[in-house]
Amino acid sequence: MAEHDWRTLRWRMTAIMTPINFAGAILTFVYFHWVDYGALKRSRMPTPGELVYFVIGFSALVAVGYRISARWSAPLHGGFDGQGAVGALARRRALQLPFVYAGVSAVGWLLASVIWGVVWPLIDGSFTARFAARQVFGMLVTGSLAVATVFFLVEHRWRSVLSALFPEGGITEVAGAPRLSVRTRLLVVLLLISVIPVAVLGVMSYNHAAGAMAVGPERADAILRNLVMAVVFLGLASIAGSVGLSWFVSRSVAGPLASLEGAMGEVAGGRFDTRCPVVSTDEIGRLTEGFNRMVHGLGERELLRETFGKYVSQEIRDEILAGRVTLEGQLLEATILFADLRDFTTWVESTDPREVVRDLNSYFTEMEAAIRGRGGLVLQYIGDEIEAVFGAPVDKPGHAEAAVRAALEMRARLAAWNAVRAAAGKPALRHGIGVHTGTVVAGTIGSSERLSYALVGDPVNLASRIQGLTKEFAADVLVSGATRERLGSDLPLRALPAARVKGRVAEVEVYAVG
C-alpha cells in the first residue's frame, strides 16, 4: 500500500470517527442543558465562554486522538510487504485497527467526562458532586454508544481494505489479532440497546422523583413535565441508536455470509478459481478461510482430473476416479482396434526428429478424434501404433460396428491429412488397421507405484496380428470373422482367404472393409 493511499485511508477513518463522537457530544450537551431536570435550576442557554470551552476541548481531543492513531498506525505506511518483522507487525495492526480506533474514542470520552463533568463546573463555579456524578454518568453512557458505532462503522469500511491487504487469506492465523466472535457482537449490541437505556431511564426517573419530592407543588409539576420530555428524548435517542447499531452488527455478519453464498454459487457452476474475501477473525472468517481451502483443493483435484484425462481417456479417468475399475479387472466383450503406420522407419530416417514428433502428434490427434467420435477410447500409443477399444471400460451396445465405422473415419481423416501434407511438400503416410471382437479381461495393471488401464487376453493379440495382415493383403482396414458376425449388412465388406497368424494353429477369417 502506498503511503499516499494510506494517508487517504487514515483521513477517511478519522472522518468516520470524528462526526460520530461530535454527534454524541452534541447529544450530551443538549440533554444537560435542555432535558435534564437540573437545567431547571440554572440558565439553559450556554454562555459564550462555555461554547468556546466546548470548541477548544473537543478540538484538542480530536487532535490528540489523531496523533495517537497516526503514531500507532505508522507500521502500515508502506510496511505491508508480508516479509520480516515489519510485515508481521503491519498484519497484526491492520487487524487491530477498528479496535484501536474504538479504543481511542473510548479514551476521549473518559477524558471528556472529566473535562466537562468536573473541570468546567469548577471553572464557572457551579460544581456539585451530585451534578458532576450525573454528568459523568451521562457522558459515559453516550460515549459507549458512540464507541460501539465507531467500531462497527470503521470495521465495515476497513473490511474492503483487508481483502486487498490479505489477498491470499490467512487473517485468522495472524498472531496477536483480536478475536471478536459473533456471539460477543450480539451480546454487546443487546447490552447497549436494551440494558443501558433501561438503566438510564431508571436513574433519570429516580432523580426526577427525588427532585419533585424535595420542592413545592408548582416546582414538582415542572419537574414532572421535564420528566416527560426527558423520556421522549431518551426514547428517540434509543431508537436511533438501536437501529444504527443493529444495522451495523447485522451487516457485519450478513455481508460476509452473502459473499460466501455468492462464492458457493460460482463454485457450483464450476468456477474453482473463486475466492471469497476473508475480512474478519471471527467464526465467519474461519469458515470463509476453510471454504477457500476447500475450493483450492477442489481446483487442484479438477486440474489433476483434467491432466489425468490427457494421459488416459476421459472414460478411463472417470471410471478409475469413481472406483469402478479394480485391480482384479473384469471380464467383458469388447472390440479392439490396432492402427500402425507403414514404412515408419524409412520416414523417420529421412526426417528431422522434431518434425517426426510434430507430425506424429498431428496424426494421433486426427485418429483419436475419429475413435472418440464413435465412442471408443485410445488405450495407448506404442511408437507409431495406436491401441484402442470399443465397449470398455463402459459397456456399450454395438461396439463392433462403432469400431469399424471409426476405422472408416480414420481412413477419411488420413486422406484429408495427407492432402494438407502434400500441399506443404511432405510425403503421404499410410497405415493399416486391424479390428477384432472377443472376451477380454479389462482392468488396471502395473506396480504399486504406477498403474495403467489395459486389456488382457487372446483377442488383443489377434487384433494386433490382423493389423499385421494388412500388409499381406494390401488392404488398409481388416476385420475378423468374429467382428463380422456382429455387424449389420450396410457395411461394405469383402471376404478374403483365411490366413494363418503367428501364435495360432487355426486359420483366421478376415474381411477387407470397403
C-alpha positions in Angstrom: 0.0 0.0 0.0 1.5 3.4 -1.0 2.0 6.0 1.7 -0.3 8.4 -0.1 -3.1 5.8 -0.2 -2.6 5.1 3.5 -2.9 8.8 4.4 -6.2 8.9 2.4 -7.5 5.9 4.3 -6.4 7.3 7.6 -8.3 10.6 6.9 -11.3 8.5 5.9 -11.2 6.6 9.2 -10.8 9.9 11.1 -13.7 11.4 9.1 -15.8 8.5 10.4 -14.8 8.7 14.0 -15.0 12.5 14.4 -18.6 13.1 13.3 -19.9 10.2 15.4 -18.1 11.5 18.5 -19.2 15.0 17.8 -22.8 13.9 17.5 -22.5 12.2 20.8 -21.1 15.3 22.4 -23.9 17.5 21.0 -26.5 14.9 22.2 -25.0 15.1 25.7 -24.8 18.9 25.6 -28.4 19.2 24.6 -29.5 16.8 27.3 -27.8 18.5 30.2 -28.9 22.0 29.0 -32.5 21.4 28.0 -33.6 17.9 29.1 -32.1 17.1 32.4 -34.2 18.4 35.3 -31.1 20.0 36.8 -31.3 22.5 33.9 -34.4 23.9 35.6 -32.2 25.3 38.3 -30.0 27.4 36.0 -29.9 29.1 32.7 -30.4 26.7 29.8 -28.6 28.9 27.3 -24.8 28.2 27.3 -22.6 31.2 27.9 -20.1 32.3 25.2 -17.3 31.1 27.5 -18.9 27.7 27.7 -19.2 27.5 23.9 -15.5 28.5 23.4 -14.5 25.9 26.0 -16.6 23.2 24.2 -14.9 24.0 20.8 -11.4 24.1 22.3 -11.9 20.9 24.3 -13.4 19.0 21.5 -10.7 20.1 19.0 -8.0 19.2 21.5 -9.4 15.7 22.0 -9.7 15.2 18.2 -6.1 16.4 17.7 -4.8 14.1 20.4 -6.8 11.2 19.1 -5.5 11.8 15.6 -1.9 11.9 16.8 -2.2 8.7 18.8 -3.8 6.9 15.8 -1.2 8.2 13.4 1.7 7.0 15.6 0.2 3.7 16.3 -0.6 3.0 12.6 2.9 4.0 11.4 3.9 0.4 10.6 1.1 0.4 8.0 2.8 3.2 6.0 4.1 1.0 3.1 5.1 -1.7 5.6 2.6 -4.3 4.4 5.1 -6.3 2.4 4.5 -9.6 4.2 8.2 -10.1 4.9 10.1 -10.0 8.1 9.1 -8.3 11.4 7.7 -5.2 9.7 5.3 -7.3 7.6 4.2 -9.3 10.6 3.6 -6.1 12.7 1.7 -4.5 9.9 -0.5 -7.5 9.5 -1.3 -7.6 13.2 -2.0 -3.8 13.4 -4.2 -4.0 10.2 -6.5 -6.4 12.1 -6.3 -4.4 15.3 -7.2 -1.1 13.6 -11.0 -1.0 14.3 -10.4 -1.9 17.9 -7.8 0.7 18.3 -9.9 3.5 16.8 -12.8 2.5 19.1 -10.3 2.5 22.0 -9.1 6.0 21.1 -12.7 7.1 21.1 -13.3 5.5 24.5 -10.3 7.2 26.0 -11.6 10.5 24.5 -14.9 10.1 26.2 -13.3 9.3 29.5 -11.3 12.5 29.3 -14.4 14.4 28.1 -16.3 13.2 31.2 -13.6 14.8 33.3 -13.2 18.0 31.2 -17.0 18.8 31.1 -18.2 17.0 34.2 -15.6 18.2 36.6 -13.2 20.9 35.2 -15.8 23.2 33.6 -18.1 23.2 36.7 -15.1 24.1 38.8 -14.2 26.9 36.3 -17.7 28.5 36.3 -18.3 27.9 40.0 -21.3 25.5 39.5 -19.6 22.4 40.7 -21.6 20.0 42.9 -20.7 16.4 43.5 -24.2 15.2 42.6 -24.4 17.1 39.3 -20.8 16.1 38.4 -21.6 12.4 39.0 -24.8 12.7 36.9 -22.9 14.4 34.1 -20.0 11.9 34.1 -22.5 9.0 34.1 -24.5 10.5 31.2 -21.3 11.1 29.1 -20.1 7.6 29.7 -23.4 6.2 28.6 -23.5 8.3 25.4 -19.8 7.5 24.9 -20.4 3.8 25.0 -22.9 4.1 22.2 -20.6 6.3 20.2 -17.6 4.0 20.7 -19.6 1.0 19.5 -20.8 2.9 16.5 -17.2 3.9 15.7 -16.1 0.3 15.9 -18.7 -1.1 13.7 -18.6 1.6 11.1 -14.7 1.7 10.9 -14.7 -2.1 10.7 -17.2 -2.0 7.9 -15.2 0.5 5.9 -11.9 -1.2 6.7 -13.0 -4.7 5.5 -12.7 -3.6 1.9 -9.0 -2.7 2.6 -8.4 -6.0 4.4 -9.4 -8.0 1.4 -6.7 -6.2 -0.6 -4.1 -6.5 2.2 -4.8 -10.2 2.6 -5.5 -11.4 -1.0 -4.4 -15.0 -0.1 -6.3 -15.0 3.2 -4.6 -16.1 6.4 -6.3 -13.5 8.6 -7.3 -15.9 11.3 -3.7 -17.2 11.6 -2.1 -13.8 12.4 -0.7 -13.9 15.9 -2.0 -11.2 18.3 -5.0 -10.4 16.2 -8.1 -9.7 18.3 -11.0 -12.3 18.0 -14.4 -10.8 18.4 -16.9 -13.6 18.0 -20.4 -13.2 16.5 -21.9 -14.1 19.9 -19.9 -11.3 21.6 -21.0 -8.8 19.0 -24.7 -9.7 19.6 -24.3 -9.5 23.3 -22.6 -6.1 23.2 -25.3 -4.7 21.0 -28.0 -6.2 23.1 -26.5 -4.6 26.2 -26.2 -1.2 24.5 -29.8 -1.1 23.0 -31.7 -2.7 25.9 -29.9 -2.7 29.3 -28.3 0.7 29.2 -31.4 2.6 28.1 -33.4 0.9 30.9 -30.7 1.8 33.4 -30.6 5.4 32.2 -34.4 5.6 32.4 -34.3 4.3 36.0 -31.7 6.7 37.1 -33.4 9.6 35.4 -36.8 8.7 36.9 -35.3 8.4 40.4 -33.6 11.8 40.1 -36.8 13.5 38.9 -38.9 11.8 41.6 -36.4 12.8 44.3 -36.3 16.3 43.0 -40.1 16.6 42.9 -40.5 15.4 46.5 -38.0 18.0 47.7 -39.8 21.0 46.3 -43.3 22.5 46.3 -46.2 21.5 44.1 -45.6 24.1 41.4 -41.9 23.2 41.1 -42.7 19.5 41.2 -45.1 19.9 38.3 -42.4 21.5 36.2 -40.0 18.6 37.1 -42.6 16.1 36.1 -43.2 17.8 32.7 -39.5 17.8 32.3 -39.5 14.1 33.0 -42.0 13.5 30.1 -39.7 15.5 27.8 -36.7 13.5 29.1 -38.5 10.2 28.4 -39.3 11.3 24.9 -35.8 12.4 24.3 -34.4 9.2 25.7 -36.8 7.1 23.6 -35.9 8.9 20.3 -32.2 8.7 21.1 -32.5 5.0 22.0 -34.5 4.2 18.8 -31.9 5.9 16.6 -29.0 4.2 18.4 -30.7 0.8 18.4 -31.5 1.0 14.7 -28.0 2.2 13.8 -26.2 -0.4 15.9 -28.5 -3.2 14.8 -27.9 -2.4 11.2 -24.1 -2.3 11.7 -23.9 -5.6 13.5 -26.3 -7.3 11.2 -24.3 -6.1 8.2 -21.0 -7.2 9.8 -22.5 -10.7 9.9 -24.7 -10.8 6.8 -22.2 -9.2 4.5 -19.5 -11.9 4.7 -22.2 -14.6 4.6 -23.7 -13.1 1.4 -20.2 -13.1 -0.1 -19.7 -16.7 0.9 -23.1 -17.6 -0.6 -22.2 -16.0 -3.9 -18.8 -17.7 -4.0 -20.6 -21.1 -3.3 -22.8 -20.4 -6.3 -19.8 -19.8 -8.5 -18.1 -23.0 -7.3 -21.4 -24.9 -8.0 -21.1 -23.5 -11.6 -17.6 -24.9 -12.0 -15.5 -21.8 -11.1 -12.8 -23.4 -9.0 -10.6 -20.2 -9.1 -13.2 -18.4 -7.0 -12.0 -17.0 -3.7 -14.2 -15.4 -1.0 -12.5 -12.4 0.7 -11.7 -13.1 4.4 -12.5 -9.9 6.3 -12.8 -10.9 9.9 -11.2 -13.1 12.5 -14.4 -14.5 14.0 -16.2 -17.7 13.2 -17.3 -16.4 9.8 -13.7 -15.6 8.9 -12.6 -19.1 9.9 -15.5 -20.6 7.9 -14.5 -18.5 4.9 -10.9 -19.5 5.0 -11.9 -23.1 5.3 -14.2 -22.6 2.3 -11.3 -21.1 0.3 -9.0 -24.0 1.2 -11.7 -26.4 0.2 -12.2 -24.7 -3.2 -8.4 -24.7 -3.7 -8.4 -28.4 -3.1 -11.3 -28.9 -5.5 -9.4 -26.8 -8.1 -6.3 -29.0 -7.7 -8.5 -32.1 -7.9 -10.1 -30.8 -11.1 -6.7 -29.9 -12.6 -5.5 -33.4 -11.7 -8.6 -34.8 -13.2 -8.2 -32.9 -16.4 -4.5 -33.6 -16.6 -5.2 -37.3 -15.8 -7.6 -37.3 -18.7 -4.9 -36.3 -21.1 -2.7 -39.3 -20.2 -5.6 -41.7 -20.2 -9.0 -41.3 -21.8 -11.8 -39.4 -20.1 -13.8 -42.6 -19.8 -11.0 -44.4 -18.1 -10.3 -41.4 -15.9 -13.9 -41.2 -14.8 -14.2 -45.0 -14.2 -11.0 -45.0 -12.1 -11.9 -41.9 -10.1 -15.4 -43.4 -9.5 -13.7 -46.6 -8.2 -15.4 -48.8 -10.8 -12.1 -50.1 -12.3 -10.5 -52.6 -10.0 -7.0 -54.1 -9.9 -8.6 -57.6 -10.3 -10.2 -56.5 -13.6 -13.5 -57.5 -15.2 -14.4 -60.0 -17.9 -16.3 -58.4 -20.8 -16.7 -58.5 -24.5 -15.1 -55.7 -26.4 -13.8 -54.8 -29.9 -10.1 -54.0 -30.1 -8.6 -51.8 -32.9 -4.9 -51.6 -33.8 -3.6 -49.0 -36.2 0.0 -48.8 -37.4 1.9 -46.5 -39.8 3.5 -48.1 -42.9 7.2 -47.5 -43.7 7.6 -45.7 -40.5 11.3 -46.5 -40.1 12.2 -45.2 -43.5 10.3 -42.0 -42.9 12.0 -41.4 -39.5 15.5 -41.9 -41.0 14.9 -39.2 -43.6 13.1 -36.7 -41.5 14.2 -34.3 -38.7 13.3 -35.9 -35.3 11.4 -32.8 -34.2 9.3 -32.8 -37.3 8.6 -36.5 -36.8 7.3 -35.8 -33.3 5.1 -32.9 -34.6 3.7 -35.0 -37.4 3.1 -38.0 -35.2 1.2 -35.8 -32.7 -0.9 -34.3 -35.5 -1.6 -37.8 -36.9 -2.5 -39.2 -33.5 -4.8 -36.2 -32.9 -6.7 -36.9 -36.1 -7.0 -40.6 -35.4 -8.1 -40.2 -31.8 -10.8 -37.8 -32.8 -12.2 -40.5 -35.1 -12.0 -43.1 -32.4 -13.6 -40.8 -29.7 -16.3 -39.7 -32.1 -17.5 -43.3 -32.3 -17.4 -43.9 -28.5 -14.1 -45.6 -28.4 -11.0 -44.8 -26.4 -7.3 -45.0 -27.0 -5.5 -47.2 -24.5 -2.0 -46.4 -25.5 0.4 -45.1 -28.2 3.2 -47.5 -28.9 5.7 -45.8 -31.1 3.6 -45.2 -34.3 0.9 -47.7 -33.3 -2.5 -47.0 -31.7 -4.3 -49.4 -29.5 -8.0 -48.6 -29.0 -11.0 -50.4 -27.5 -14.8 -50.1 -28.0 -17.1 -51.3 -25.3 -14.8 -50.9 -22.3 -14.5 -49.8 -19.6 -18.1 -48.8 -20.0 -20.2 -51.5 -21.8 -21.8 -50.0 -25.0 -24.0 -52.0 -27.4 -22.9 -52.0 -31.0 -19.3 -51.6 -30.1 -18.2 -53.8 -33.1 -20.0 -51.6 -35.7 -18.7 -48.5 -33.9 -15.1 -49.8 -34.2 -15.5 -50.5 -38.0 -17.1 -47.1 -38.6 -14.3 -45.4 -36.6 -11.8 -47.2 -38.9 -13.5 -45.8 -42.0 -13.4 -42.3 -40.5 -9.7 -42.8 -39.7 -9.2 -43.7 -43.4 -11.0 -40.5 -44.5 -9.1 -38.3 -42.0 -5.8 -39.7 -43.1 -6.6 -38.9 -46.7 -7.5 -35.3 -45.8 -4.4 -35.0 -43.6 -2.2 -36.3 -46.4 -3.7 -33.7 -48.8 -2.5 -31.0 -46.4 0.9 -32.6 -46.2 1.1 -32.8 -50.0 0.4 -29.1 -50.3 3.3 -28.5 -47.9 5.6 -30.7 -49.9 5.6 -33.6 -47.4 5.3 -37.2 -48.3 2.0 -39.0 -47.8 1.7 -41.6 -45.0 -0.2 -44.9 -45.0 -1.5 -47.0 -42.2 -3.0 -50.4 -41.6 -6.0 -51.1 -39.2 -7.0 -54.4 -37.7 -10.3 -54.9 -35.8 -11.3 -57.9 -33.7 -14.1 -58.7 -31.2 -13.8 -61.1 -28.2 -13.9 -61.5 -24.5 -11.0 -59.9 -22.6 -10.0 -59.0 -19.1 -10.0 -55.2 -18.6 -8.6 -53.5 -15.5 -5.7 -51.6 -14.0 -2.4 -53.4 -14.3 1.1 -52.4 -13.1 3.2 -52.0 -9.9 2.2 -50.4 -6.6 3.8 -47.1 -7.9 2.5 -47.0 -11.5 -0.7 -48.3 -13.0 -2.3 -48.3 -16.4 -5.6 -49.4 -17.8 -5.1 -52.4 -20.1 -6.8 -55.3 -21.8 -5.5 -58.8 -21.4 -6.5 -61.8 -23.5 -6.1 -63.6 -26.8 -8.4 -61.2 -28.6 -5.9 -58.4 -28.1 -3.1 -60.4 -29.6 -5.3 -61.5 -32.5 -6.4 -57.9 -33.3 -2.7 -56.9 -33.5 -2.0 -59.9 -35.8 -4.9 -58.9 -38.0 -3.5 -55.4 -38.3 -0.2 -57.0 -39.4 -2.1 -58.9 -42.2 -3.0 -55.6 -43.9 0.5 -55.7 -45.5 0.0 -59.2 -46.8 -3.4 -58.4 -48.3 -2.6 -54.8 -49.4 -5.6 -53.5 -47.5 -5.8 -50.7 -45.1 -8.7 -52.0 -42.9 -9.2 -55.6 -42.0 -11.8 -57.1 -39.6 -12.1 -60.6 -38.2 -14.9 -63.0 -38.7 -16.0 -62.6 -35.0 -16.4 -58.8 -35.7 -18.2 -59.5 -39.0 -20.8 -61.6 -37.1 -21.8 -58.6 -35.1 -22.1 -56.1 -37.9 -25.1 -55.0 -39.9 -25.5 -55.6 -43.7 -24.9 -52.0 -44.7 -21.1 -52.0 -44.2 -19.1 -52.8 -47.4 -17.1 -56.0 -46.5 -15.1 -58.2 -48.9 -14.2 -61.7 -47.8 -10.5 -62.6 -48.1 -8.8 -66.0 -47.9 -8.4 -67.4 -44.4 -4.9 -66.6 -43.1 -2.5 -68.0 -40.6 -1.1 -65.7 -37.9 1.7 -66.1 -35.6 0.8 -67.9 -32.4 -2.3 -69.6 -33.7 -2.8 -73.0 -35.2 -6.3 -72.3 -36.8 -6.6 -70.0 -39.7 -8.2 -66.6 -39.1 -11.2 -65.5 -41.1 -10.7 -61.9 -42.3 -12.6 -59.3 -44.3 -11.5 -56.1 -46.0 -13.6 -53.0 -45.4 -14.6 -51.0 -48.5 
